[in-house]
Amino acid sequence: MTLVVLAAGMGSRFGGVKQLTPLTENGEFVIDFTSFDALRAGFDRIIFIIREEHRDAFEETIGARIRTTGIKIEYAYQRPDLPAGYTIPAERKKPWGTGHAIMSVGEIDDNFGVVNADDFYGAETFVHLADFLKSAKPGQYCSVGYKLENTLSENGAVSRGICYEKNGYLYKIEEKTKLLREGDIAVNLESDGTKTPYPLNSIVSMTCFGFTPEFVGKTKKLFTEFLDENKGDLTSKEFYLPMAVQKLIDREECSVKLLSTGAKWMGVTYRSDSEAFTAFIAEQRKLGKYPAKLW
């Protein structure tokens, strides 16, 4: 099985390339723990989607470490290229989003999971993901969800996909980009200045999905639709992975099993989140969840 790791983000809120920022006493990154947990769960191939200029830095650090296990490591580059007939606005600085990133991998010949590089998902999450993918048929996808209260940062707003399910299957993902805690609820700061409230026990997508191979081709078609729908405002709009999944759900082209996990999520959105992650990993090691040295 393949794990695709989205690592091409610009790290604007973090203030640097957070995917390659040491966060433990051993100089490990969040990606180290993701790779370690995926390997234990049965994944035998990892594709890192990165910015091309970061390739050497990735290979000299995370790639070199993980290769010692014998797992297959590959790189794919998220470039700003658009299909023929479309033009990139001169003012655009950001990549086209996580949905566009998936197109970078080209053809995938086996079932695959997708996760963010800067999120710690926990070992249990990868076990659930691997168990689902072992028998998934075309069009049978999954998403691992977390409680919203466990995914908020104390240092600023975060992006999350609010999940709605029926009979264990996802039917709606509502992408919110400025979520933060406010008392005993969470609120999203909308573009018009209003606040939309959400219960803290709401289930959210942390961009942890399981797909079958045809999903990549479907995403390419959906991205073209996205460009057409937003042709008047392409300077900042992003094509998020949950948006692609939602389109396929609406068209009844897939089913998405919503998997639950008791695993602890940790994220590094802001540089000030780093200390909490460092302390968390130290505690996990004391509990015997991770060895003193991963590799």
ZIKABEL-V829867 format. One record per helix or strand. SS is the DSSP state (~ for helix, > for strand). FROM is the first residue (numbers start at 0). TO is the last residue. If there is no record, write none. Layout:
ss	from	to
SS	FROM	TO
SS	FROM	TO
This chain:
ss	from	to
>	1	5
~	17	19
~	29	40
>	44	49
~	51	66
>	71	76
~	97	104
>	111	115
>	118	119
~	122	132
>	139	146
~	147	149
>	152	152
>	155	155
>	157	165
>	168	181
>	184	188
>	194	197
>	202	210
~	214	228
~	240	249
>	254	259
>	265	266
~	270	285
